[in-house]
Amino acid sequence: ELKIAVDLSETLSPSDEELAVIRRFNPIISLGDAGLQISLLKLKESLPAKGRQYIDSLKEFLF
C-alpha cells in the first residue's frame, strides 16, 4: 500500500510556461486542474516505478 501526501501550495499558481505545456496536451483543462496535474507530474518524477503507476491511475481517475 502506497500513501502519498502532496503539498500543492507551490503549484496552485502554475507559471505561464507550465500552463502552456499542460494545455498543449489538454487544451480544455482549467487552471485548477492544471495546478493539480503539474503537481502530479512533479510528484511522479520523484517516485520509484510503483509510485509512478499509482500516480498514472490517480490521474486517470481524476481527469
PyMOL Python script that loads the backbone (N, CA, C, O; Angstrom):
from pymol import cmd

cmd.read_pdbstr("""\
ATOM      1  N   GLU A   1       0.851  -1.186   0.000  1.00  0.00           N
ATOM      2  CA  GLU A   1       0.000   0.000   0.000  1.00  0.00           C
ATOM      3  C   GLU A   1       0.885   1.234   0.000  1.00  0.00           C
ATOM      4  O   GLU A   1       1.828   1.337   0.784  1.00  0.00           O
ATOM      5  N   LEU A   2       0.575   2.154  -0.875  1.00  0.00           N
ATOM      6  CA  LEU A   2       1.365   3.366  -1.013  1.00  0.00           C
ATOM      7  C   LEU A   2       0.514   4.564  -0.618  1.00  0.00           C
ATOM      8  O   LEU A   2      -0.545   4.808  -1.196  1.00  0.00           O
ATOM      9  N   LYS A   3       0.992   5.305   0.375  1.00  0.00           N
ATOM     10  CA  LYS A   3       0.279   6.507   0.797  1.00  0.00           C
ATOM     11  C   LYS A   3       1.145   7.707   0.462  1.00  0.00           C
ATOM     12  O   LYS A   3       2.343   7.719   0.745  1.00  0.00           O
ATOM     13  N   ILE A   4       0.533   8.715  -0.141  1.00  0.00           N
ATOM     14  CA  ILE A   4       1.281   9.881  -0.584  1.00  0.00           C
ATOM     15  C   ILE A   4       0.571  11.142  -0.115  1.00  0.00           C
ATOM     16  O   ILE A   4      -0.637  11.291  -0.295  1.00  0.00           O
ATOM     17  N   ALA A   5       1.331  12.042   0.484  1.00  0.00           N
ATOM     18  CA  ALA A   5       0.806  13.354   0.835  1.00  0.00           C
ATOM     19  C   ALA A   5       1.445  14.362  -0.116  1.00  0.00           C
ATOM     20  O   ALA A   5       2.664  14.374  -0.289  1.00  0.00           O
ATOM     21  N   VAL A   6       0.625  15.198  -0.725  1.00  0.00           N
ATOM     22  CA  VAL A   6       1.132  16.138  -1.717  1.00  0.00           C
ATOM     23  C   VAL A   6       0.895  17.561  -1.235  1.00  0.00           C
ATOM     24  O   VAL A   6      -0.222  17.927  -0.868  1.00  0.00           O
ATOM     25  N   ASP A   7       1.962  18.364  -1.239  1.00  0.00           N
ATOM     26  CA  ASP A   7       1.827  19.784  -0.919  1.00  0.00           C
ATOM     27  C   ASP A   7       1.612  20.533  -2.231  1.00  0.00           C
ATOM     28  O   ASP A   7       2.533  20.688  -3.034  1.00  0.00           O
ATOM     29  N   LEU A   8       0.381  20.991  -2.431  1.00  0.00           N
ATOM     30  CA  LEU A   8       0.042  21.665  -3.683  1.00  0.00           C
ATOM     31  C   LEU A   8       0.271  23.170  -3.617  1.00  0.00           C
ATOM     32  O   LEU A   8       0.060  23.863  -4.613  1.00  0.00           O
ATOM     33  N   SER A   9       0.694  23.687  -2.478  1.00  0.00           N
ATOM     34  CA  SER A   9       0.739  25.136  -2.298  1.00  0.00           C
ATOM     35  C   SER A   9       1.632  25.835  -3.313  1.00  0.00           C
ATOM     36  O   SER A   9       1.298  26.928  -3.770  1.00  0.00           O
ATOM     37  N   GLU A  10       2.762  25.229  -3.676  1.00  0.00           N
ATOM     38  CA  GLU A  10       3.663  25.927  -4.583  1.00  0.00           C
ATOM     39  C   GLU A  10       3.274  25.754  -6.047  1.00  0.00           C
ATOM     40  O   GLU A  10       3.821  26.443  -6.908  1.00  0.00           O
ATOM     41  N   THR A  11       2.350  24.857  -6.348  1.00  0.00           N
ATOM     42  CA  THR A  11       1.998  24.644  -7.752  1.00  0.00           C
ATOM     43  C   THR A  11       0.561  25.037  -8.070  1.00  0.00           C
ATOM     44  O   THR A  11       0.098  24.819  -9.190  1.00  0.00           O
ATOM     45  N   LEU A  12      -0.148  25.609  -7.111  1.00  0.00           N
ATOM     46  CA  LEU A  12      -1.520  26.018  -7.393  1.00  0.00           C
ATOM     47  C   LEU A  12      -1.565  27.236  -8.313  1.00  0.00           C
ATOM     48  O   LEU A  12      -2.599  27.530  -8.913  1.00  0.00           O
ATOM     49  N   SER A  13      -0.443  27.938  -8.420  1.00  0.00           N
ATOM     50  CA  SER A  13      -0.335  29.049  -9.367  1.00  0.00           C
ATOM     51  C   SER A  13       0.762  28.703 -10.366  1.00  0.00           C
ATOM     52  O   SER A  13       1.881  29.206 -10.260  1.00  0.00           O
ATOM     53  N   PRO A  14       0.446  27.847 -11.337  1.00  0.00           N
ATOM     54  CA  PRO A  14       1.471  27.419 -12.283  1.00  0.00           C
ATOM     55  C   PRO A  14       1.952  28.584 -13.144  1.00  0.00           C
ATOM     56  O   PRO A  14       1.196  29.513 -13.428  1.00  0.00           O
ATOM     57  N   SER A  15       3.202  28.522 -13.551  1.00  0.00           N
ATOM     58  CA  SER A  15       3.752  29.563 -14.415  1.00  0.00           C
ATOM     59  C   SER A  15       3.123  29.469 -15.800  1.00  0.00           C
ATOM     60  O   SER A  15       2.518  28.457 -16.155  1.00  0.00           O
ATOM     61  N   ASP A  16       3.274  30.530 -16.571  1.00  0.00           N
ATOM     62  CA  ASP A  16       2.748  30.529 -17.941  1.00  0.00           C
ATOM     63  C   ASP A  16       3.367  29.404 -18.757  1.00  0.00           C
ATOM     64  O   ASP A  16       2.697  28.772 -19.574  1.00  0.00           O
ATOM     65  N   GLU A  17       4.649  29.162 -18.527  1.00  0.00           N
ATOM     66  CA  GLU A  17       5.342  28.099 -19.263  1.00  0.00           C
ATOM     67  C   GLU A  17       4.758  26.731 -18.918  1.00  0.00           C
ATOM     68  O   GLU A  17       4.528  25.908 -19.804  1.00  0.00           O
ATOM     69  N   GLU A  18       4.521  26.493 -17.635  1.00  0.00           N
ATOM     70  CA  GLU A  18       3.929  25.219 -17.214  1.00  0.00           C
ATOM     71  C   GLU A  18       2.517  25.058 -17.786  1.00  0.00           C
ATOM     72  O   GLU A  18       2.144  23.977 -18.241  1.00  0.00           O
ATOM     73  N   LEU A  19       1.744  26.136 -17.758  1.00  0.00           N
ATOM     74  CA  LEU A  19       0.390  26.079 -18.307  1.00  0.00           C
ATOM     75  C   LEU A  19       0.404  25.780 -19.800  1.00  0.00           C
ATOM     76  O   LEU A  19      -0.435  25.029 -20.297  1.00  0.00           O
ATOM     77  N   ALA A  20       1.360  26.370 -20.511  1.00  0.00           N
ATOM     78  CA  ALA A  20       1.455  26.138 -21.955  1.00  0.00           C
ATOM     79  C   ALA A  20       1.710  24.662 -22.245  1.00  0.00           C
ATOM     80  O   ALA A  20       1.134  24.094 -23.173  1.00  0.00           O
ATOM     81  N   VAL A  21       2.572  24.054 -21.448  1.00  0.00           N
ATOM     82  CA  VAL A  21       2.878  22.630 -21.634  1.00  0.00           C
ATOM     83  C   VAL A  21       1.638  21.788 -21.368  1.00  0.00           C
ATOM     84  O   VAL A  21       1.303  20.905 -22.157  1.00  0.00           O
ATOM     85  N   ILE A  22       0.959  22.058 -20.260  1.00  0.00           N
ATOM     86  CA  ILE A  22      -0.234  21.284 -19.915  1.00  0.00           C
ATOM     87  C   ILE A  22      -1.322  21.483 -20.971  1.00  0.00           C
ATOM     88  O   ILE A  22      -1.951  20.517 -21.404  1.00  0.00           O
ATOM     89  N   ARG A  23      -1.544  22.715 -21.381  1.00  0.00           N
ATOM     90  CA  ARG A  23      -2.621  22.992 -22.346  1.00  0.00           C
ATOM     91  C   ARG A  23      -2.330  22.394 -23.716  1.00  0.00           C
ATOM     92  O   ARG A  23      -3.250  22.074 -24.468  1.00  0.00           O
ATOM     93  N   ARG A  24      -1.046  22.243 -24.038  1.00  0.00           N
ATOM     94  CA  ARG A  24      -0.705  21.617 -25.317  1.00  0.00           C
ATOM     95  C   ARG A  24      -1.224  20.180 -25.343  1.00  0.00           C
ATOM     96  O   ARG A  24      -1.650  19.680 -26.384  1.00  0.00           O
ATOM     97  N   PHE A  25      -1.180  19.527 -24.183  1.00  0.00           N
ATOM     98  CA  PHE A  25      -1.645  18.147 -24.104  1.00  0.00           C
ATOM     99  C   PHE A  25      -3.142  18.057 -23.833  1.00  0.00           C
ATOM    100  O   PHE A  25      -3.785  17.079 -24.214  1.00  0.00           O
ATOM    101  N   ASN A  26      -3.692  19.062 -23.185  1.00  0.00           N
ATOM    102  CA  ASN A  26      -5.116  19.048 -22.856  1.00  0.00           C
ATOM    103  C   ASN A  26      -5.660  20.474 -22.947  1.00  0.00           C
ATOM    104  O   ASN A  26      -5.677  21.191 -21.946  1.00  0.00           O
ATOM    105  N   PRO A  27      -6.104  20.893 -24.135  1.00  0.00           N
ATOM    106  CA  PRO A  27      -6.483  22.292 -24.349  1.00  0.00           C
ATOM    107  C   PRO A  27      -7.694  22.768 -23.553  1.00  0.00           C
ATOM    108  O   PRO A  27      -7.886  23.974 -23.399  1.00  0.00           O
ATOM    109  N   ILE A  28      -8.522  21.845 -23.040  1.00  0.00           N
ATOM    110  CA  ILE A  28      -9.731  22.291 -22.339  1.00  0.00           C
ATOM    111  C   ILE A  28      -9.574  22.275 -20.821  1.00  0.00           C
ATOM    112  O   ILE A  28     -10.554  22.404 -20.088  1.00  0.00           O
ATOM    113  N   ILE A  29      -8.350  22.117 -20.360  1.00  0.00           N
ATOM    114  CA  ILE A  29      -8.112  21.989 -18.919  1.00  0.00           C
ATOM    115  C   ILE A  29      -8.313  23.340 -18.210  1.00  0.00           C
ATOM    116  O   ILE A  29      -8.013  24.395 -18.768  1.00  0.00           O
ATOM    117  N   SER A  30      -8.812  23.289 -17.004  1.00  0.00           N
ATOM    118  CA  SER A  30      -8.992  24.519 -16.233  1.00  0.00           C
ATOM    119  C   SER A  30      -7.726  24.829 -15.437  1.00  0.00           C
ATOM    120  O   SER A  30      -6.849  23.978 -15.284  1.00  0.00           O
ATOM    121  N   LEU A  31      -7.646  26.057 -14.937  1.00  0.00           N
ATOM    122  CA  LEU A  31      -6.457  26.475 -14.198  1.00  0.00           C
ATOM    123  C   LEU A  31      -6.220  25.607 -12.965  1.00  0.00           C
ATOM    124  O   LEU A  31      -5.088  25.200 -12.704  1.00  0.00           O
ATOM    125  N   GLY A  32      -7.272  25.322 -12.211  1.00  0.00           N
ATOM    126  CA  GLY A  32      -7.120  24.487 -11.022  1.00  0.00           C
ATOM    127  C   GLY A  32      -6.646  23.088 -11.363  1.00  0.00           C
ATOM    128  O   GLY A  32      -5.779  22.536 -10.685  1.00  0.00           O
ATOM    129  N   ASP A  33      -7.212  22.516 -12.412  1.00  0.00           N
ATOM    130  CA  ASP A  33      -6.779  21.190 -12.843  1.00  0.00           C
ATOM    131  C   ASP A  33      -5.335  21.212 -13.314  1.00  0.00           C
ATOM    132  O   ASP A  33      -4.592  20.257 -13.086  1.00  0.00           O
ATOM    133  N   ALA A  34      -4.932  22.295 -13.969  1.00  0.00           N
ATOM    134  CA  ALA A  34      -3.552  22.403 -14.435  1.00  0.00           C
ATOM    135  C   ALA A  34      -2.596  22.376 -13.250  1.00  0.00           C
ATOM    136  O   ALA A  34      -1.561  21.712 -13.295  1.00  0.00           O
ATOM    137  N   GLY A  35      -2.945  23.099 -12.189  1.00  0.00           N
ATOM    138  CA  GLY A  35      -2.096  23.093 -10.997  1.00  0.00           C
ATOM    139  C   GLY A  35      -1.968  21.706 -10.412  1.00  0.00           C
ATOM    140  O   GLY A  35      -0.880  21.299 -10.005  1.00  0.00           O
ATOM    141  N   LEU A  36      -3.070  20.975 -10.366  1.00  0.00           N
ATOM    142  CA  LEU A  36      -3.045  19.620  -9.826  1.00  0.00           C
ATOM    143  C   LEU A  36      -2.246  18.694 -10.731  1.00  0.00           C
ATOM    144  O   LEU A  36      -1.469  17.873 -10.245  1.00  0.00           O
ATOM    145  N   GLN A  37      -2.429  18.818 -12.043  1.00  0.00           N
ATOM    146  CA  GLN A  37      -1.692  17.952 -12.962  1.00  0.00           C
ATOM    147  C   GLN A  37      -0.197  18.212 -12.886  1.00  0.00           C
ATOM    148  O   GLN A  37       0.601  17.276 -12.931  1.00  0.00           O
ATOM    149  N   ILE A  38       0.192  19.490 -12.770  1.00  0.00           N
ATOM    150  CA  ILE A  38       1.612  19.808 -12.640  1.00  0.00           C
ATOM    151  C   ILE A  38       2.155  19.203 -11.352  1.00  0.00           C
ATOM    152  O   ILE A  38       3.258  18.656 -11.338  1.00  0.00           O
ATOM    153  N   SER A  39       1.386  19.296 -10.270  1.00  0.00           N
ATOM    154  CA  SER A  39       1.807  18.686  -9.006  1.00  0.00           C
ATOM    155  C   SER A  39       2.001  17.185  -9.168  1.00  0.00           C
ATOM    156  O   SER A  39       2.987  16.627  -8.685  1.00  0.00           O
ATOM    157  N   LEU A  40       1.060  16.530  -9.848  1.00  0.00           N
ATOM    158  CA  LEU A  40       1.165  15.086 -10.047  1.00  0.00           C
ATOM    159  C   LEU A  40       2.365  14.735 -10.914  1.00  0.00           C
ATOM    160  O   LEU A  40       3.049  13.744 -10.660  1.00  0.00           O
ATOM    161  N   LEU A  41       2.624  15.551 -11.944  1.00  0.00           N
ATOM    162  CA  LEU A  41       3.782  15.294 -12.803  1.00  0.00           C
ATOM    163  C   LEU A  41       5.081  15.423 -12.013  1.00  0.00           C
ATOM    164  O   LEU A  41       5.973  14.583 -12.135  1.00  0.00           O
ATOM    165  N   LYS A  42       5.185  16.480 -11.199  1.00  0.00           N
ATOM    166  CA  LYS A  42       6.393  16.673 -10.391  1.00  0.00           C
ATOM    167  C   LYS A  42       6.547  15.539  -9.385  1.00  0.00           C
ATOM    168  O   LYS A  42       7.653  15.042  -9.169  1.00  0.00           O
ATOM    169  N   LEU A  43       5.454  15.136  -8.778  1.00  0.00           N
ATOM    170  CA  LEU A  43       5.486  14.040  -7.815  1.00  0.00           C
ATOM    171  C   LEU A  43       5.901  12.748  -8.503  1.00  0.00           C
ATOM    172  O   LEU A  43       6.725  11.996  -7.983  1.00  0.00           O
ATOM    173  N   LYS A  44       5.333  12.498  -9.663  1.00  0.00           N
ATOM    174  CA  LYS A  44       5.621  11.264 -10.398  1.00  0.00           C
ATOM    175  C   LYS A  44       7.107  11.159 -10.727  1.00  0.00           C
ATOM    176  O   LYS A  44       7.688  10.077 -10.639  1.00  0.00           O
ATOM    177  N   GLU A  45       7.723  12.281 -11.106  1.00  0.00           N
ATOM    178  CA  GLU A  45       9.143  12.285 -11.464  1.00  0.00           C
ATOM    179  C   GLU A  45      10.024  11.855 -10.296  1.00  0.00           C
ATOM    180  O   GLU A  45      11.112  11.321 -10.506  1.00  0.00           O
ATOM    181  N   SER A  46       9.566  12.083  -9.073  1.00  0.00           N
ATOM    182  CA  SER A  46      10.405  11.805  -7.912  1.00  0.00           C
ATOM    183  C   SER A  46      10.131  10.439  -7.277  1.00  0.00           C
ATOM    184  O   SER A  46      10.724  10.105  -6.251  1.00  0.00           O
ATOM    185  N   LEU A  47       9.244   9.651  -7.877  1.00  0.00           N
ATOM    186  CA  LEU A  47       8.858   8.376  -7.276  1.00  0.00           C
ATOM    187  C   LEU A  47       9.480   7.182  -7.990  1.00  0.00           C
ATOM    188  O   LEU A  47       9.834   7.270  -9.166  1.00  0.00           O
ATOM    189  N   PRO A  48       9.610   6.063  -7.274  1.00  0.00           N
ATOM    190  CA  PRO A  48      10.004   4.817  -7.932  1.00  0.00           C
ATOM    191  C   PRO A  48       8.870   4.311  -8.825  1.00  0.00           C
ATOM    192  O   PRO A  48       7.767   4.858  -8.807  1.00  0.00           O
ATOM    193  N   ALA A  49       9.144   3.273  -9.595  1.00  0.00           N
ATOM    194  CA  ALA A  49       8.204   2.781 -10.611  1.00  0.00           C
ATOM    195  C   ALA A  49       6.808   2.499 -10.055  1.00  0.00           C
ATOM    196  O   ALA A  49       5.812   2.861 -10.682  1.00  0.00           O
ATOM    197  N   LYS A  50       6.724   1.864  -8.897  1.00  0.00           N
ATOM    198  CA  LYS A  50       5.410   1.529  -8.331  1.00  0.00           C
ATOM    199  C   LYS A  50       4.611   2.798  -8.019  1.00  0.00           C
ATOM    200  O   LYS A  50       3.401   2.848  -8.237  1.00  0.00           O
ATOM    201  N   GLY A  51       5.289   3.803  -7.515  1.00  0.00           N
ATOM    202  CA  GLY A  51       4.638   5.076  -7.231  1.00  0.00           C
ATOM    203  C   GLY A  51       4.160   5.762  -8.498  1.00  0.00           C
ATOM    204  O   GLY A  51       3.099   6.386  -8.507  1.00  0.00           O
ATOM    205  N   ARG A  52       4.938   5.649  -9.570  1.00  0.00           N
ATOM    206  CA  ARG A  52       4.544   6.251 -10.848  1.00  0.00           C
ATOM    207  C   ARG A  52       3.272   5.612 -11.378  1.00  0.00           C
ATOM    208  O   ARG A  52       2.409   6.300 -11.922  1.00  0.00           O
ATOM    209  N   GLN A  53       3.152   4.304 -11.224  1.00  0.00           N
ATOM    210  CA  GLN A  53       1.938   3.615 -11.662  1.00  0.00           C
ATOM    211  C   GLN A  53       0.737   4.117 -10.869  1.00  0.00           C
ATOM    212  O   GLN A  53      -0.352   4.287 -11.416  1.00  0.00           O
ATOM    213  N   TYR A  54       0.945   4.352  -9.581  1.00  0.00           N
ATOM    214  CA  TYR A  54      -0.132   4.867  -8.731  1.00  0.00           C
ATOM    215  C   TYR A  54      -0.578   6.247  -9.215  1.00  0.00           C
ATOM    216  O   TYR A  54      -1.775   6.523  -9.303  1.00  0.00           O
ATOM    217  N   ILE A  55       0.379   7.103  -9.524  1.00  0.00           N
ATOM    218  CA  ILE A  55       0.047   8.449  -9.995  1.00  0.00           C
ATOM    219  C   ILE A  55      -0.688   8.383 -11.329  1.00  0.00           C
ATOM    220  O   ILE A  55      -1.645   9.127 -11.547  1.00  0.00           O
ATOM    221  N   ASP A  56      -0.247   7.495 -12.225  1.00  0.00           N
ATOM    222  CA  ASP A  56      -0.937   7.339 -13.512  1.00  0.00           C
ATOM    223  C   ASP A  56      -2.395   6.940 -13.308  1.00  0.00           C
ATOM    224  O   ASP A  56      -3.287   7.478 -13.963  1.00  0.00           O
ATOM    225  N   SER A  57      -2.634   5.998 -12.404  1.00  0.00           N
ATOM    226  CA  SER A  57      -4.011   5.564 -12.170  1.00  0.00           C
ATOM    227  C   SER A  57      -4.817   6.668 -11.484  1.00  0.00           C
ATOM    228  O   SER A  57      -6.013   6.814 -11.739  1.00  0.00           O
ATOM    229  N   LEU A  58      -4.172   7.437 -10.623  1.00  0.00           N
ATOM    230  CA  LEU A  58      -4.840   8.563  -9.973  1.00  0.00           C
ATOM    231  C   LEU A  58      -5.235   9.618 -11.010  1.00  0.00           C
ATOM    232  O   LEU A  58      -6.339  10.160 -10.959  1.00  0.00           O
ATOM    233  N   LYS A  59      -4.333   9.907 -11.945  1.00  0.00           N
ATOM    234  CA  LYS A  59      -4.638  10.880 -12.996  1.00  0.00           C
ATOM    235  C   LYS A  59      -5.800  10.402 -13.861  1.00  0.00           C
ATOM    236  O   LYS A  59      -6.663  11.197 -14.233  1.00  0.00           O
ATOM    237  N   GLU A  60      -5.827   9.113 -14.182  1.00  0.00           N
ATOM    238  CA  GLU A  60      -6.931   8.576 -14.980  1.00  0.00           C
ATOM    239  C   GLU A  60      -8.256   8.758 -14.238  1.00  0.00           C
ATOM    240  O   GLU A  60      -9.278   9.080 -14.844  1.00  0.00           O
ATOM    241  N   PHE A  61      -8.226   8.549 -12.931  1.00  0.00           N
ATOM    242  CA  PHE A  61      -9.434   8.690 -12.123  1.00  0.00           C
ATOM    243  C   PHE A  61      -9.883  10.154 -12.052  1.00  0.00           C
ATOM    244  O   PHE A  61     -11.071  10.453 -12.171  1.00  0.00           O
ATOM    245  N   LEU A  62      -8.925  11.055 -11.859  1.00  0.00           N
ATOM    246  CA  LEU A  62      -9.254  12.468 -11.679  1.00  0.00           C
ATOM    247  C   LEU A  62      -9.605  13.175 -12.978  1.00  0.00           C
ATOM    248  O   LEU A  62     -10.471  14.050 -13.003  1.00  0.00           O
ATOM    249  N   PHE A  63      -8.930  12.793 -14.055  1.00  0.00           N
ATOM    250  CA  PHE A  63      -9.091  13.536 -15.307  1.00  0.00           C
ATOM    251  C   PHE A  63      -9.650  12.637 -16.377  1.00  0.00           C
ATOM    252  O   PHE A  63      -9.858  13.078 -17.507  1.00  0.00           O
TER     253      PHE A  63
END
""", "prot")
cmd.dss("prot")
cmd.show_as("cartoon", "prot")
cmd.util.cbc("prot")
cmd.orient("prot")
